[in-house]
Structures are given as C-alpha cells and as structure tokens.
Amino acid sequence: MSKTRGVSSERIARRLLESRGFHIIDTNHKIIDGDEKIAEIDILAEDKNGVRYAVEVKAGRGDVAAIRQTYANADLCNCKPMLICKGFSDEAARRVAEKLGVEVVELSEYYLLLDPEELENLIKKCVEEVFETHGLLPYTTEISEEDKSLLRIIATSSSFREVAEKLSISLEELGDRIKGLTKRGILPQRSLSFRDLKQCSSSILARGEILEKLNNIERYLKTLLDGR
C-alpha cells in the first residue's frame, strides 16, 4: 500500500468515526514500553460512553493478519479493537474477527448508507483537512516571531519530546503552547499526530516566507511607480 493511499484511508476513517459520534484522541499513537516503541495504533478514539478503541485502518480488505494485529495492539493499550477496511478478505478472516471480538467497519457498506448531504459533508471535511495539513487555510491572527520560532523547532524535530528538549520545557508545557496556537487559529482545531503537525508547521512557515517576499516586491514596485 502506498503512503499516499494509506494517509487518505486514515483521513476518511477519522471522518467516518467522527460522524458516528467518536472523539479522536490521537493518531499514529505510539505504545511505549520503557524507552522503546513496541507498537503504533493508527487512531485512538473514544465513543459517546467513554469507551476507548484502538482503531487500525487498512486501505484494502482485512485479512487474518490484519485482524490479529488489530487485536494485539488494542490489548497492549487496554482498548477495544476496531478495524476499518473494505471488508473481509475471506471467510477465515471473518471467523477470526468474531472469535477475537474485533469490530470490523466496512467502508463500502458505510458509503452506501450515506445520504447525499452526509457524503458531501464527508468530502468537504477531508478537503479541509488536506488544506489544514499543508497550512493553506487563512489565519485568524497575526503570527509573531515567537510563534515562528516554535513552528521552526517543530518543523526540524522528529518528536514532541525532541521539541520539548530543545525548548527546555516539559511535554505538558509544550502541549499548552501548541494549544495556544490552535486557539488563536494558527494551527488546525483537530487533533494532529506529530507527523501532521510537522508538515503543517513547515507549510505555514513556507507560506509566510512567500507572502513576505510578495509584500516586499509590492512595496518595491510601489516605490518605483511613485518615483516616476
């Protein structure tokens, strides 16, 4: 499965879960044992009753291996297992899912149950998410030099922990700073994995540099015209 196809499937899966009343807690959630990453869950979500699900997303059909992986990862973080895919690959996969208690949500059946308005809303949210991830939505506030400094550190780091270490602050303090950018409309309102946050930060900085250069060109041209 290509990286682009996988990311697209996860994006649609998040919108699907939200439409069913789930709250997305985290994406690409890492399970750490000591200092070692032992597993990664595509989506960590919580239903209306506060029950947490470890959700795996597969672009194709769910086979026995995918169902076992979903079950094992959910067991590691004490969550209920869910697999979102295009259906079962065979009858054996269906039987294993039933035996292990893995809830399988079939994308094809979900699309058939959508009315035109719901489908339009799903597509719109996915498009908005793409624009958000690439920093293309308009800001609602001015970005300060302090904001830019934080975005640069995020864009050049490999994890939340590395960002916190570079700033000499705790992970909790870092979380508060990121929430501040979100509340001010600089970062997207939705929950972001570090990968998406890094991409978004890089795009926001690049966009800001382009706009600054365009403003400089505009001022230069205005000076030339005024001097004629």
N, CA and C of each residue as an Amber inpcrd file, in Angstrom:
protein
   684
   0.8470000  -1.1930000   0.0000000   0.0000000   0.0000000   0.0000000
   0.8810000   1.2410000   0.0000000   0.6200000   2.1910000  -0.8960000
   1.4170000   3.4060000  -0.9740000   1.1390000   4.2860000   0.2340000
   2.1130000   5.1550000   0.5540000   1.9710000   6.0610000   1.6960000
   0.7860000   6.9940000   1.4990000   0.6270000   7.5100000   0.2670000
  -0.4730000   8.4380000  -0.0280000  -1.8220000   7.7600000   0.1550000
  -1.9210000   6.5180000  -0.3350000  -3.1770000   5.7830000  -0.2070000
  -3.4920000   5.5140000   1.2600000  -2.4470000   5.1740000   2.0340000
  -2.6450000   4.9120000   3.4510000  -3.1070000   6.1390000   4.2000000
  -2.4870000   7.2890000   3.9210000  -2.8660000   8.5480000   4.5750000
  -4.2960000   8.9210000   4.2180000  -4.6770000   8.7360000   2.9530000
  -6.0420000   9.0470000   2.5130000  -7.0540000   8.1660000   3.2340000
  -6.7310000   6.8780000   3.3750000  -7.6300000   5.9520000   4.0620000
  -7.8020000   6.3480000   5.5210000  -6.7070000   6.7400000   6.1780000
  -6.7830000   7.1580000   7.5800000  -7.6050000   8.4380000   7.7200000
  -7.4570000   9.3370000   6.7620000  -8.2050000  10.6030000   6.8080000
  -9.7080000  10.3200000   6.7110000 -10.0930000   9.4660000   5.7870000
 -11.5070000   9.1170000   5.6230000 -12.0100000   8.3780000   6.8560000
 -11.1630000   7.5070000   7.4240000 -11.5470000   6.7510000   8.6180000
 -11.8300000   7.6870000   9.7910000 -11.0300000   8.7230000   9.9470000
 -11.2590000   9.6880000  11.0320000 -12.6010000  10.3860000  10.8650000
 -12.9060000  10.7870000   9.6330000 -14.1840000  11.4530000   9.3790000
 -15.3480000  10.4840000   9.6320000 -15.1450000   9.2250000   9.2660000
 -16.1730000   8.2090000   9.4890000 -16.4580000   8.0670000  10.9790000
 -15.3960000   7.9500000  11.7680000 -15.5580000   7.7890000  13.2140000
 -16.2520000   8.9980000  13.8280000 -15.8710000  10.1940000  13.4120000
 -16.4840000  11.4060000  13.9540000 -17.9640000  11.4700000  13.6100000
 -18.3250000  10.9980000  12.4240000 -19.7300000  11.0070000  12.0200000
 -20.5570000  10.0260000  12.8510000 -19.8740000   9.0400000  13.4580000
 -20.5620000   8.0650000  14.3110000 -20.5010000   8.4500000  15.7850000
 -20.0450000   9.6710000  16.0560000 -20.0370000  10.1640000  17.4240000
 -18.7640000   9.9160000  18.2070000 -17.7260000   9.4280000  17.5410000
 -16.4550000   9.1840000  18.2260000 -15.6550000  10.4790000  18.3450000
 -14.8550000  10.5470000  19.4110000 -13.8960000  11.6470000  19.5800000
 -12.5030000  11.1020000  19.2800000 -11.7870000  11.7560000  18.3700000
 -10.4390000  11.3160000  18.0180000  -9.4690000  11.8360000  19.0730000
  -8.8570000  10.9300000  19.8100000  -7.9090000  11.3020000  20.8660000
  -6.5200000  11.5190000  20.2890000  -6.1000000  10.6060000  19.4090000
  -4.7530000  10.6990000  18.8510000  -4.6870000   9.9010000  17.5580000
  -3.7280000  10.2380000  16.7150000  -3.4570000   9.4640000  15.5060000
  -1.9980000   9.0400000  15.5230000  -1.7160000   7.9070000  14.8820000
  -0.3630000   7.3410000  14.9070000   0.1390000   7.2710000  16.3520000
  -0.7290000   6.7510000  17.2140000  -0.4570000   6.6920000  18.6560000
   0.5830000   5.6230000  18.9650000   1.6850000   6.0410000  19.5780000
   2.7810000   5.1190000  19.8830000   2.5930000   4.4950000  21.2590000
   2.8070000   3.1860000  21.3350000   2.7780000   2.4720000  22.6100000
   4.2250000   2.2610000  23.0360000   4.5850000   2.8380000  24.1780000
   5.9720000   2.8180000  24.6410000   6.1160000   1.9000000  25.8470000
   7.1410000   1.0590000  25.8230000   7.4920000   0.2190000  26.9660000
   8.9060000   0.6060000  27.3830000   9.0040000   1.3570000  28.4920000
  10.3060000   1.8970000  28.8630000  10.6620000   3.0290000  27.9110000
  11.7590000   2.8720000  27.1890000  12.1560000   3.8570000  26.1810000
  11.9700000   3.3250000  24.7690000  11.3110000   2.1800000  24.6520000
  11.1990000   1.5280000  23.3460000   9.7640000   1.5360000  22.8280000
   9.6010000   1.8950000  21.5610000   8.2820000   1.8390000  20.9320000
   7.9990000   0.4010000  20.5330000   6.9170000  -0.1690000  21.0530000
   6.6030000  -1.5650000  20.7570000   5.4530000  -1.7080000  19.7610000
   4.6970000  -0.6450000  19.5600000   3.5940000  -0.7080000  18.5920000
   3.1050000   0.7030000  18.2920000   2.3510000   0.8310000  17.2040000
   1.7530000   2.1190000  16.8400000   0.3380000   1.8780000  16.3460000
  -0.5990000   2.6310000  16.8980000  -2.0130000   2.4990000  16.5440000
  -2.3890000   3.6290000  15.6000000  -3.1000000   3.2980000  14.5340000
  -3.4720000   4.3210000  13.5510000  -4.3070000   5.4300000  14.1810000
  -5.3630000   5.0340000  14.9030000  -6.2540000   6.0240000  15.5230000
  -6.6660000   5.5500000  16.9150000  -6.5390000   6.4330000  17.8870000
  -7.0550000   6.1700000  19.2270000  -8.3100000   7.0170000  19.3750000
  -9.4620000   6.3610000  19.5780000 -10.7380000   7.0800000  19.5980000
 -11.5810000   6.6680000  20.7990000 -12.5360000   7.5310000  21.1320000
 -13.4130000   7.2790000  22.2810000 -14.8570000   7.4780000  21.8580000
 -15.7330000   6.5340000  22.2310000 -17.1360000   6.6620000  21.8360000
 -17.9010000   7.5400000  22.8260000 -19.2050000   7.6770000  22.6080000
 -20.0260000   8.5740000  23.4260000 -20.0880000   8.1480000  24.8860000
 -19.8370000   6.8600000  25.1440000 -19.8940000   6.3340000  26.5040000
 -18.5370000   6.3350000  27.2020000 -17.5340000   6.8980000  26.5370000
 -16.2090000   6.9570000  27.1370000 -15.3730000   5.7080000  26.9400000
 -15.8450000   4.7920000  26.0940000 -15.0930000   3.5630000  25.8150000
 -14.0460000   3.8540000  24.7460000 -12.8110000   3.4780000  25.0190000
 -11.7230000   3.7540000  24.0750000 -11.4960000   2.5890000  23.1100000
 -11.2080000   2.9650000  21.8650000 -10.9540000   1.9870000  20.8100000
  -9.5780000   2.2220000  20.1940000  -8.8780000   1.1120000  19.9670000
  -7.6410000   1.1540000  19.1870000  -8.0360000   0.7800000  17.7660000
  -7.9850000   1.7510000  16.8750000  -8.5030000   1.5620000  15.5140000
  -7.3570000   1.4220000  14.5160000  -7.3780000   0.3370000  13.7790000
  -6.4250000   0.1460000  12.6870000  -7.1500000   0.3960000  11.3670000
  -6.4510000   0.9630000  10.4100000  -7.0520000   1.2920000   9.1150000
  -6.2970000   0.5690000   8.0120000  -7.0420000  -0.1000000   7.1590000
  -6.4450000  -0.8260000   6.0380000  -7.1190000  -0.3690000   4.7520000
  -6.3190000   0.0340000   3.7630000  -6.8830000   0.5480000   2.5100000
  -7.6120000  -0.5360000   1.7290000  -7.1530000  -1.7780000   1.8610000
  -7.7800000  -2.8910000   1.1490000  -8.6970000  -3.6860000   2.0670000
  -8.7640000  -4.9800000   1.8330000  -9.6060000  -5.8520000   2.6520000
  -8.8360000  -6.3640000   3.8660000  -9.5770000  -6.6380000   4.9300000
  -8.9570000  -7.1090000   6.1590000  -8.7310000  -8.6060000   6.1400000
  -7.4780000  -9.0270000   6.2320000  -7.1740000 -10.4570000   6.2750000
  -6.9150000 -10.8830000   7.7140000  -6.5940000 -12.1510000   7.9000000
  -6.3710000 -12.6910000   9.2410000  -5.2400000 -11.9520000   9.9510000
  -4.1570000 -11.6640000   9.2300000  -3.0110000 -10.9730000   9.8300000
  -3.4000000  -9.5860000  10.3390000  -4.1890000  -8.8510000   9.5510000
  -4.6110000  -7.5020000   9.9470000  -5.5030000  -7.5500000  11.1840000
  -6.3700000  -8.5440000  11.2490000  -7.2720000  -8.6780000  12.3960000
  -6.4960000  -9.0420000  13.6540000  -5.5350000  -9.9380000  13.5240000
  -4.7070000 -10.3070000  14.6790000  -3.8800000  -9.1240000  15.1710000
  -3.3530000  -8.3380000  14.2330000  -2.5740000  -7.1550000  14.6140000
  -3.4520000  -6.1500000  15.3500000  -4.6700000  -5.9500000  14.8450000
  -5.6100000  -5.0310000  15.4850000  -5.8960000  -5.4640000  16.9120000
  -6.1340000  -6.7580000  17.0880000  -6.4270000  -7.3080000  18.4190000
  -5.2310000  -7.1450000  19.3570000  -4.0350000  -7.4690000  18.8580000
  -2.8230000  -7.4050000  19.6850000  -2.5180000  -5.9740000  20.1230000
  -2.6300000  -5.0180000  19.1970000  -2.3500000  -3.6190000  19.5320000
  -3.3510000  -3.0740000  20.5470000  -4.6210000  -3.4430000  20.3800000
  -5.6530000  -2.9880000  21.3140000  -5.4120000  -3.5640000  22.7050000
  -4.9730000  -4.8150000  22.7490000  -4.7020000  -5.4670000  24.0290000
  -3.5550000  -4.7730000  24.7640000  -2.5700000  -4.2900000  24.0180000
  -1.4060000  -3.6260000  24.6180000  -1.7750000  -2.3230000  25.3260000
  -2.8140000  -1.6400000  24.8270000  -3.1960000  -0.3580000  25.4450000
  -4.5560000  -0.4330000  26.1420000  -5.0220000  -1.6710000  26.3690000
  -6.2630000  -1.8940000  27.1140000  -7.4600000  -1.1730000  26.4900000
  -7.5760000  -1.2830000  25.1710000  -8.6940000  -0.6730000  24.4430000
  -9.4660000  -1.7470000  23.6840000 -10.6420000  -1.3870000  23.2010000
 -11.3970000  -2.3070000  22.3610000 -10.8450000  -2.2360000  20.9380000
 -10.7730000  -3.3750000  20.2450000 -10.1970000  -3.3830000  18.8930000
 -11.2160000  -3.0800000  17.8010000 -10.7950000  -2.2610000  16.8240000
 -11.6430000  -1.9680000  15.6700000 -10.7670000  -1.8950000  14.4250000
 -11.2540000  -2.4920000  13.3510000 -10.5530000  -2.4410000  12.0670000
 -11.4720000  -1.8050000  11.0340000 -10.9920000  -0.7660000  10.3710000
 -11.7420000  -0.1270000   9.2900000 -11.0820000  -0.5190000   7.9800000
 -11.8420000  -1.1480000   7.1090000 -11.2820000  -1.6570000   5.8550000
 -12.3980000  -1.7950000   4.8130000 -12.0810000  -2.4440000   3.6980000
 -13.0710000  -2.6260000   2.6320000 -13.7620000  -3.9820000   2.7120000
 -13.8100000  -4.5380000   3.9090000 -14.4660000  -5.8210000   4.0810000
 -13.4550000  -6.9240000   4.3610000 -13.9570000  -8.1270000   4.5680000
 -13.0950000  -9.2710000   4.8660000 -12.4840000  -9.8400000   3.5920000
 -11.2480000 -10.2980000   3.7110000 -10.5780000 -10.8990000   2.5510000
 -11.1230000 -12.2890000   2.2560000 -11.5630000 -12.9960000   3.3060000
 -12.1340000 -14.3360000   3.1370000 -12.9310000 -14.7070000   4.3870000
 -13.5280000 -15.8930000   4.3700000 -14.3550000 -16.3390000   5.4860000
 -13.5280000 -16.5730000   6.7430000 -12.2730000 -16.9880000   6.5600000
 -11.3980000 -17.2240000   7.7150000 -11.1860000 -15.9330000   8.4990000
 -11.0150000 -14.8300000   7.7900000 -10.8280000 -13.5350000   8.4460000
 -12.0690000 -13.1430000   9.2410000 -13.2340000 -13.4260000   8.6870000
 -14.4870000 -13.1140000   9.3830000 -14.5980000 -13.9140000  10.6820000
 -14.2430000 -15.2050000  10.6180000 -14.3380000 -16.0650000  11.8020000
 -13.3600000 -15.6200000  12.8940000 -12.1480000 -15.2520000  12.4840000
 -11.1430000 -14.7930000  13.4560000 -11.6050000 -13.5040000  14.1350000
 -12.1960000 -12.5950000  13.3620000 -12.6890000 -11.3320000  13.9250000
 -13.7730000 -11.5960000  14.9670000 -14.6770000 -12.5100000  14.6640000
 -15.7500000 -12.8470000  15.6000000 -15.1930000 -13.4810000  16.8700000
 -14.2200000 -14.3730000  16.7060000 -13.6400000 -15.0760000  17.8530000
 -12.8600000 -14.1290000  18.7620000 -12.1300000 -13.1830000  18.1710000
 -11.3110000 -12.2580000  18.9570000 -12.0740000 -11.0130000  19.4060000
 -13.2790000 -10.8410000  18.8980000 -14.0740000  -9.6750000  19.2810000
 -13.6180000  -8.3840000  18.6330000 -13.0580000  -8.4970000  17.4290000
 -12.6130000  -7.3100000  16.6970000 -13.7820000  -6.7530000  15.8860000
 -14.1600000  -5.5150000  16.1620000 -15.2350000  -4.8760000  15.3930000
 -14.6790000  -4.4260000  14.0460000 -15.2980000  -4.8900000  12.9790000
 -14.8430000  -4.5400000  11.6340000 -15.8770000  -3.6310000  10.9770000
 -15.4410000  -2.4390000  10.5920000 -16.3140000  -1.4820000   9.9100000
 -15.9380000  -1.4810000   8.4390000 -16.8940000  -1.8610000   7.5990000
 -16.6370000  -1.9450000   6.1620000 -16.9590000  -0.6130000   5.4920000
 -15.9630000  -0.0360000   4.8530000 -16.1380000   1.2660000   4.2070000
 -17.2080000   1.2300000   3.1290000 -17.2520000   0.1550000   2.3550000
 -18.2110000   0.0740000   1.2520000 -19.6440000   0.1460000   1.7630000
 -19.9350000  -0.5510000   2.8730000 -21.2800000  -0.5210000   3.4410000
 -21.5910000   0.8670000   4.0040000 -20.5940000   1.4970000   4.5810000
 -20.7850000   2.8310000   5.1610000 -21.1790000   3.8400000   4.0880000
 -20.4750000   3.7950000   2.9410000 -20.7750000   4.7370000   1.8590000
 -22.1960000   4.5460000   1.3360000 -22.6480000   3.2990000   1.2670000
 -23.9860000   3.0180000   0.7510000 -25.0730000   3.5820000   1.6650000
 -24.7710000   3.7000000   2.9680000 -25.7570000   4.1880000   3.9270000
 -25.8100000   5.7130000   4.0070000 -24.8340000   6.3720000   3.3850000
 -24.7920000   7.8340000   3.4350000 -25.8070000   8.4570000   2.4850000
 -26.4760000   9.5150000   2.9470000 -27.3100000  10.2690000   2.0170000
 -26.4140000  11.3130000   1.3490000 -26.8650000  11.9570000   0.2690000
 -26.0100000  12.9000000  -0.4730000 -25.4100000  14.0030000   0.3890000
 -26.1990000  14.5350000   1.3510000 -25.6940000  15.6140000   2.1990000
 -24.5550000  15.1310000   3.0900000 -24.6960000  13.9130000   3.6450000
 -23.6470000  13.3640000   4.5060000 -22.3770000  13.0970000   3.7150000
 -22.5420000  12.5850000   2.4910000 -21.3840000  12.3100000   1.6460000
 -20.6720000  13.6140000   1.2750000 -21.4600000  14.6460000   0.9690000
 -20.8770000  15.9440000   0.6380000 -20.0930000  16.4960000   1.8310000
 -20.6580000  16.3560000   3.0310000 -20.0010000  16.8510000   4.2360000
 -18.7030000  16.1000000   4.5130000 -18.7190000  14.7870000   4.2790000
 -17.5240000  13.9660000   4.4740000 -16.4110000  14.4090000   3.5360000
 -16.7570000  14.6020000   2.2640000 -15.7600000  15.0250000   1.2700000
 -15.2280000  16.4110000   1.6120000 -16.1310000  17.3060000   2.0210000
 -15.7260000  18.6750000   2.3630000 -14.7360000  18.6730000   3.5270000
 -15.0070000  17.8640000   4.5500000 -14.1190000  17.8120000   5.7130000
 -12.7600000  17.2360000   5.3500000 -12.7450000  16.2440000   4.4560000
 -11.4780000  15.6580000   4.0200000 -10.6430000  16.6860000   3.2570000
 -11.3110000  17.4650000   2.3950000 -10.6040000  18.5020000   1.6320000
 -10.0600000  19.5720000   2.5830000 -10.8770000  19.9750000   3.5630000
 -10.4310000  20.9670000   4.5460000  -9.2180000  20.4600000   5.3110000
  -9.2210000  19.1660000   5.6320000  -8.1050000  18.5880000   6.3800000
  -6.8210000  18.6230000   5.5690000  -6.9360000  18.3610000   4.2570000
  -5.7580000  18.4260000   3.3830000  -5.1960000  19.8450000   3.3830000
  -6.0840000  20.8420000   3.2530000  -5.6480000  22.2430000   3.2500000
  -5.0170000  22.6190000   4.5900000  -5.6080000  22.1310000   5.6980000
  -5.0650000  22.4230000   7.0250000  -3.6660000  21.8530000   7.1850000
  -3.5000000  20.5920000   6.7830000  -2.2160000  19.9130000   6.9380000
  -1.1130000  20.6270000   6.1810000  -1.4630000  21.2400000   5.0510000
  -0.4660000  21.9360000   4.2380000  -0.4480000  23.4430000   4.5000000
  -1.1170000  23.8580000   5.5960000  -1.0610000  25.2620000   6.0040000
  -1.6610000  26.2270000   5.0090000  -2.7070000  25.7970000   4.3030000
  -3.2730000  26.6290000   3.2410000  -4.5480000  27.3670000   3.6470000
  -5.0670000  27.1010000   4.8490000  -6.2570000  27.8250000   5.2840000
  -5.8520000  29.1930000   5.8400000  -6.7050000  30.2070000   5.6900000
  -6.3540000  31.5550000   6.1780000  -6.2310000  31.5910000   7.6960000
  -5.2740000  32.3800000   8.2060000  -5.1110000  32.5200000   9.6450000
  -6.1040000  33.5460000  10.1700000  -6.4660000  33.4010000  11.4330000
  -7.3780000  34.3680000  12.0450000  -6.6190000  35.3500000  12.9300000
  -5.3020000  35.2260000  12.9810000  -4.4880000  36.1280000  13.7990000
  -3.1020000  36.2620000  13.1890000  -2.3790000  37.2890000  13.6000000
  -1.0280000  37.5050000  13.0880000  -0.0430000  36.5640000  13.7830000
   0.9140000  36.0570000  13.0220000   1.9160000  35.1520000  13.5800000
   3.1110000  35.9700000  14.0600000   3.4320000  35.8410000  15.3420000
   4.5450000  36.5900000  15.9210000   5.8650000  35.8620000  15.6740000
   6.9720000  36.5340000  15.9810000   8.2880000  35.9090000  15.8440000
   8.4220000  34.7300000  16.8000000   7.8050000  34.8460000  17.9720000
   7.8260000  33.7420000  18.9420000   7.0910000  32.5270000  18.3820000
   5.9590000  32.7870000  17.7040000   5.2110000  31.7020000  17.0620000
   6.0660000  31.0260000  15.9980000   6.7240000  31.8470000  15.1850000
   7.5600000  31.3150000  14.1090000   8.6990000  30.4690000  14.6620000
   9.2670000  30.9120000  15.7770000  10.3630000  30.1730000  16.4020000
   9.9000000  28.7860000  16.8270000   8.7170000  28.7120000  17.4370000
   8.1670000  27.4220000  17.8560000   7.8790000  26.5390000  16.6510000
   7.2930000  27.1240000  15.6050000   6.9820000  26.3630000  14.3940000
   8.2550000  25.8320000  13.7350000   9.3230000  26.6200000  13.7520000
  10.5980000  26.1780000  13.1570000  11.1700000  24.9850000  13.9170000
  11.0960000  25.0460000  15.2400000  11.6110000  23.9380000  16.0520000
  10.7990000  22.6720000  15.7970000   9.4830000  22.8140000  15.7040000
   8.6280000  21.6560000  15.4030000   8.9700000  21.0860000  14.0340000
   9.1470000  21.9730000  13.0570000   9.4070000  21.5510000  11.6770000
  10.7430000  20.8360000  11.5200000  11.6810000  21.0750000  12.4330000
  13.0170000  20.4780000  12.3120000  13.2670000  19.3890000  13.3560000
  12.2120000  18.9640000  14.0440000  12.3470000  17.9190000  15.0640000
  11.6670000  16.6350000  14.6080000  11.9150000  15.5620000  15.3370000
  11.3580000  14.2570000  14.9570000  10.2960000  13.7490000  15.9250000
  10.0770000  14.4740000  17.0310000   9.0770000  14.0380000  18.0080000
   8.7300000  15.1890000  18.9470000   7.6090000  15.0290000  19.6720000
   7.2260000  16.0310000  20.6610000   8.3070000  16.1540000  21.7370000
   8.8710000  15.0170000  22.1270000   9.9050000  15.0200000  23.1630000
  11.1240000  15.8410000  22.7380000  11.5190000  15.6910000  21.4700000
  12.6750000  16.4440000  20.9750000  12.3950000  17.9460000  20.9930000
  11.1780000  18.3300000  20.6220000  10.7990000  19.7510000  20.6490000
  10.9010000  20.2910000  22.0770000  10.3560000  19.5250000  23.0390000
  10.3850000  19.9510000  24.4400000  11.8200000  20.0920000  24.9420000
  12.6780000  19.1590000  24.5440000  14.0800000  19.2120000  24.9750000
  14.7900000  20.4340000  24.3960000  14.5080000  20.7600000  23.1310000
  15.1290000  21.9370000  22.5080000  14.6880000  23.2280000  23.1880000
  13.4570000  23.2410000  23.6790000  12.9220000  24.4350000  24.3400000
  13.1930000  24.4380000  25.8440000  13.7230000  23.3050000  26.3530000
  13.9860000  23.1420000  27.7960000  12.7110000  23.3140000  28.6190000
  11.6280000  22.7010000  28.1270000  10.3530000  22.7300000  28.8420000
   9.8000000  21.3100000  28.9240000   8.7640000  21.1230000  29.7420000
   8.1430000  19.8030000  29.8680000   7.1920000  19.5580000  28.6990000
   6.8060000  18.2970000  28.5230000   5.8430000  17.9580000  27.4730000
   4.5010000  18.6390000  27.7370000   4.1560000  18.7920000  29.0240000
   2.8970000  19.4590000  29.3690000   2.9210000  20.9290000  28.9450000
   4.0620000  21.5920000  29.1920000   4.2000000  22.9960000  28.7820000
   4.1630000  23.1270000  27.2640000   4.7860000  22.1690000  26.5820000
   4.7500000  22.1810000  25.1210000   3.3160000  22.0370000  24.6320000
   2.5740000  21.1290000  25.2650000   1.1740000  20.9410000  24.8980000
   0.3730000  22.2190000  25.0510000   0.6500000  22.9710000  26.1140000
  -0.0510000  24.2430000  26.3420000   0.2910000  25.2610000  25.2520000
   1.5590000  25.2870000  24.8230000   1.9600000  26.2300000  23.7690000
   1.2890000  25.8820000  22.4400000   1.2220000  24.5950000  22.1500000
   0.5790000  24.1640000  20.9050000  -0.9160000  24.4740000  20.9580000
  -1.5320000  24.2520000  22.1210000  -2.9520000  24.5820000  22.2880000
  -3.1830000  26.0760000  22.0750000  -2.2070000  26.8830000  22.5130000
  -2.3160000  28.3260000  22.3210000  -2.3580000  28.6980000  20.8510000
  -1.5090000  28.0420000  20.0420000  -1.5120000  28.2920000  18.5970000
  -2.8310000  27.8410000  17.9770000  -3.3750000  26.7530000  18.5130000
  -4.6480000  26.2360000  17.9990000  -5.7920000  27.1930000  18.3180000
  -5.8330000  27.6720000  19.5550000  -6.9020000  28.5850000  19.9740000
  -6.8820000  29.8880000  19.1840000  -5.6820000  30.2990000  18.7720000
  -5.5490000  31.5560000  18.0250000  -5.7510000  31.3720000  16.5290000
  -6.0270000  30.1440000  16.1060000  -6.3330000  29.8960000  14.7000000
  -5.1400000  29.6930000  13.8000000  -3.9440000  29.5240000  14.3900000
  -2.7470000  29.3100000  13.5740000  -2.6260000  27.8430000  13.1730000
  -2.9170000  26.9530000  14.1240000  -2.9140000  25.5130000  13.8510000
  -4.3470000  25.0020000  13.7720000  -4.5870000  23.8730000  13.0850000
  -5.9330000  23.3100000  12.9550000  -6.5460000  22.9520000  14.3080000
  -7.8720000  22.9670000  14.3810000  -8.5790000  22.6460000  15.6160000
  -8.5460000  21.1540000  15.9320000  -8.4170000  20.3240000  14.9080000
  -8.4460000  18.8740000  15.1230000  -7.1400000  18.3810000  15.7400000
  -7.2100000  17.1710000  16.3000000  -6.0170000  16.5480000  16.8730000
  -5.0390000  16.1690000  15.7660000  -3.7450000  16.4800000  15.9710000
  -2.7290000  16.2030000  14.9610000  -1.6860000  15.2370000  15.4960000
  -1.2860000  14.2820000  14.6720000  -0.1320000  13.4590000  15.0090000
   1.1010000  14.3420000  14.8390000   2.2560000  13.9210000  15.3650000
   3.4370000  14.7700000  15.2060000   3.7950000  14.9050000  13.7320000
   3.6010000  13.8420000  12.9740000   3.8970000  13.8950000  11.5350000
   3.0960000  14.9950000  10.8540000   1.7930000  15.0600000  11.1450000
   0.9400000  16.0900000  10.5410000   1.2900000  17.4800000  11.0720000
   1.6160000  17.5580000  12.3750000   1.9830000  18.8450000  12.9670000
   3.2670000  19.3750000  12.3430000   4.2190000  18.4930000  12.1120000
   5.4910000  18.8650000  11.4880000   5.2530000  19.3840000  10.0690000
   4.4120000  18.6590000   9.3050000   4.0870000  19.0680000   7.9400000
   3.3740000  20.4150000   7.9280000   2.4220000  20.5660000   8.8300000
   1.6470000  21.8070000   8.9050000   2.5430000  22.9890000   9.2740000
   3.4410000  22.7850000  10.2340000   4.3530000  23.8520000  10.6590000
   5.2600000  24.2850000   9.5170000   5.8030000  23.3080000   8.7910000
   6.6780000  23.6170000   7.6520000   5.9320000  24.4100000   6.5920000
   4.6880000  24.0070000   6.3200000   3.8900000  24.6740000   5.2890000
   3.5220000  26.0970000   5.6920000   3.1860000  26.2850000   6.9690000
   2.8450000  27.6290000   7.4540000   4.0410000  28.5640000   7.3230000
   5.2270000  28.0720000   7.6890000   6.4420000  28.8820000   7.5830000
   6.7620000  29.2160000   6.1290000   6.6390000  28.2020000   5.2530000
   6.9290000  28.4180000   3.8290000   5.9560000  29.4230000   3.2320000
   4.6880000  29.2970000   3.5960000   3.6780000  30.2310000   3.0950000
   3.9730000  31.6460000   3.5800000   4.3700000  31.7600000   4.8630000
   4.6930000  33.0710000   5.4100000   5.8580000  33.7280000   4.6920000
   6.8800000  32.9210000   4.3470000   8.0430000  33.4550000   3.6260000
   7.6530000  33.9430000   2.2330000   6.7840000  33.1750000   1.5690000
   6.3300000  33.5700000   0.2280000   5.5400000  34.8740000   0.2900000
   4.6290000  34.9710000   1.2690000   3.8210000  36.1880000   1.4090000
   4.6930000  37.3990000   1.7300000   5.7330000  37.1810000   2.5630000
   6.6390000  38.2760000   2.9070000   7.4040000  38.7570000   1.6770000
   7.8500000  37.8150000   0.8430000   8.5660000  38.1800000  -0.3840000
   7.6480000  38.9310000  -1.3490000   6.4020000  38.4810000  -1.4480000
   5.4420000  39.1610000  -2.3210000   5.1730000  40.5860000  -1.8280000
   5.0810000  40.7400000  -0.5080000   4.8670000  42.0830000   0.0560000
   6.0550000  42.9960000  -0.2310000   7.2700000  42.4260000  -0.1360000
   8.4760000  43.2150000  -0.4280000   8.5070000  43.6520000  -1.8910000
   8.1120000  42.7240000  -2.7780000   8.0620000  43.0490000  -4.2080000
   7.0290000  44.1430000  -4.4660000   5.8760000  44.0170000  -3.8000000
   4.8100000  45.0140000  -3.9680000   5.2770000  46.3960000  -3.5080000
   5.9730000  46.4360000  -2.3530000   6.4780000  47.7160000  -1.8440000
   7.5280000  48.3070000  -2.7860000   8.3860000  47.4380000  -3.3360000
   9.4330000  47.8930000  -4.2540000   8.8200000  48.4770000  -5.5250000
   7.8110000  47.7810000  -6.0700000   7.1420000  48.2660000  -7.2770000
   6.4240000  49.5850000  -7.0140000   5.8250000  49.6880000  -5.8250000
   5.1260000  50.9290000  -5.4670000   6.1220000  52.0940000  -5.3960000
   7.3210000  51.8170000  -4.8470000   8.3610000  52.8500000  -4.7600000
   8.7820000  53.3170000  -6.1500000   8.9240000  52.3490000  -7.0700000
   9.3100000  52.6890000  -8.4380000   8.2470000  53.5380000  -9.1150000
   6.9770000  53.1510000  -8.9170000   5.8790000  53.8800000  -9.5530000
   5.7350000  55.2820000  -8.9660000   5.9270000  55.3990000  -7.6430000
   5.8090000  56.7140000  -7.0030000   6.9310000  57.6560000  -7.4290000
   8.0730000  57.0790000  -7.8350000   9.2130000  57.9060000  -8.2110000
   9.1970000  58.3450000  -9.6540000   8.2130000  57.8630000 -10.4100000
   8.1450000  58.2320000 -11.8390000   7.5600000  59.6310000 -12.0120000
